[in-house]
Amino acid sequence: VDYATSNGTATAGADYTATSGTLTISAGATSGVIFVPILNDTNYEGNETATITLSNASNASISDSTATLTIADDDNPPSMTIADVTTSNENAANATFTVTLSGTSTVDATVAYATSNGTATAGSDYTATSGTLTISAGSTTGTFNVPILADTLDEVNETATITLSNASNATISDSTATLTITDDDAPPSLSIADVTAGNENAANSTFTVSLSAASAKDIT
């Protein structure tokens, strides 16, 4: 009987060696064997399959013409990390976060992400952001954006946290990143008003020191 392999989710040349030929089961025997070489790799891909098909039997009929070869994947899924981001200013633009896989994969990897307040506040310093990032098969990085909101308040640099969770086809080795929003507002200026005393009575003259704008910092 003739036999030949064909691809399923497994690929000849990458996962196994394409094989074909003619099997002879000797007179008096009830079975024969076919060998299909399996090729090792380091890609995480999940279990994959190929098909072996019988045809053109001689001196026998074929009641079951196909068999499935399942190649069990023994490679660990890649791990995910996320890098911190520091903005150069607080202009109304996006902070771009990069999630990196430790190795390639032949399947898409997904992960959920969400922002949370640190010293920065969603709605005034940045836009609260959440979603699912997909890193396509064969790629090792993916990105998503967190919008930064500009203001005119002099303040210290502020931070928010981005957290990864619920990874699929990957593990998470570093689940959090810090967004640092660099303040670019000038400090307010001080001025003091003149005071004219109404008389020389031993009393206090009150001087008022004013800021040109409000500040998020104590002024001393």
CORNORGI-V507277 format. One record per residue. OMEGA is omega in radians with two decimals (none if undefined). NEAR is the number of other ideal C-beta (glycine too) atoms within 10 Angstrom. D_CENTER is the distance of its C-alpha to the mean C-alpha in whole Angstrom. Layout:
omega=[OMEGA	OMEGA]
near=[NEAR	NEAR]
d_center=[D_CENTER	D_CENTER]
This chain:
omega=[3.09	3.10	3.11	3.08	3.01	-3.09	2.84	2.98	3.04	-3.07	3.08	-3.12	3.11	-3.08	3.12	3.11	3.10	-3.02	3.04	3.13	3.12	3.11	3.07	3.03	-3.03	3.10	3.13	3.10	-3.13	3.13	3.02	-3.06	3.06	3.14	3.07	-3.12	3.09	-3.12	-3.12	3.01	-3.14	3.14	2.97	-3.02	-3.05	3.11	-3.11	-3.05	2.95	-3.09	3.02	-3.05	3.06	3.11	3.01	3.12	3.08	3.14	3.06	3.00	-3.12	3.12	3.10	-2.94	-3.07	3.01	3.14	3.00	3.06	-3.14	-3.12	3.14	3.13	3.12	3.12	3.07	3.12	3.09	-3.11	2.97	3.10	-3.06	3.02	3.08	3.02	3.13	3.09	3.09	3.14	3.04	-3.11	-3.12	-3.11	2.89	-3.07	3.13	-3.12	3.03	-3.04	3.02	-3.14	3.13	-3.14	3.11	3.10	3.05	3.08	3.02	3.13	3.09	3.07	3.09	3.12	3.09	3.00	-3.09	2.85	2.97	3.03	-3.07	3.08	3.14	3.09	3.14	3.12	3.11	3.09	-3.00	3.02	3.14	3.11	3.09	3.06	3.01	-3.02	3.08	-3.14	3.11	3.12	3.12	3.01	-3.09	2.96	-3.03	2.98	-3.12	3.09	-3.13	-3.13	2.99	-3.13	-3.08	3.05	-3.07	3.07	3.02	-3.05	-3.04	2.96	-3.11	3.03	-3.06	3.05	3.11	3.00	3.10	3.06	-3.10	3.06	2.98	3.13	3.12	3.09	-2.95	-3.07	3.02	3.12	2.99	3.07	-3.13	-3.10	-3.14	-3.13	-3.14	3.14	3.08	3.12	3.10	3.14	2.99	3.13	-3.06	3.05	3.08	3.03	-3.14	-3.13	3.10	-3.10	3.11	-3.11	3.14	-3.11	2.90	-3.07	3.10	3.13	3.05	-3.05	3.02	3.11	3.11	3.10	-3.14	3.05	3.13	2.96	3.12	3.12	none]
near=[18	13	19	14	20	13	16	15	15	21	15	15	9	14	23	19	13	14	16	12	11	9	13	10	13	7	6	5	8	6	6	11	6	15	8	16	8	13	13	7	12	8	17	22	21	15	11	19	13	23	15	17	14	18	10	9	13	8	7	9	5	12	7	6	13	10	14	9	17	11	19	8	16	8	15	12	20	21	15	22	15	23	14	13	19	12	19	8	12	23	10	10	14	16	21	11	22	13	25	15	22	16	14	15	23	19	18	15	24	15	24	14	21	13	21	13	15	15	14	22	13	15	9	11	23	23	15	14	19	12	11	11	18	13	23	10	15	11	13	14	10	19	11	19	13	22	12	22	17	13	15	10	15	18	16	11	14	20	16	25	14	24	15	22	10	10	20	13	19	24	13	17	12	14	15	12	22	14	23	16	27	13	19	14	16	10	13	17	9	10	10	9	9	6	10	5	9	7	5	6	6	4	9	7	8	7	9	9	9	10	13	11	12	9	14	13	12	5	10	3]
d_center=[50	47	44	41	37	34	31	29	25	26	27	30	30	27	27	31	34	36	39	42	46	49	49	53	54	57	60	60	56	54	51	49	46	43	41	37	35	32	29	27	24	21	18	16	18	19	23	25	28	31	34	38	41	44	47	51	52	56	58	56	54	50	49	45	44	40	38	34	33	30	28	26	23	23	20	17	14	11	10	7	7	7	10	13	14	18	20	23	25	24	25	24	21	17	15	12	9	7	4	6	8	11	13	13	13	16	14	11	8	7	6	8	8	12	14	17	20	21	24	23	23	22	24	26	23	20	19	17	14	12	11	8	6	7	7	10	13	14	11	9	7	5	7	8	12	14	17	20	23	27	30	33	33	33	31	29	26	24	20	18	15	11	10	8	10	11	8	10	11	10	10	9	11	11	10	11	11	15	16	19	21	24	27	30	32	36	38	41	44	47	50	54	56	60	62	66	68	70	73	73	73	71	68	64	63	60	57	54	51	48	45	44	41	39	37	34	36	39	42	45]
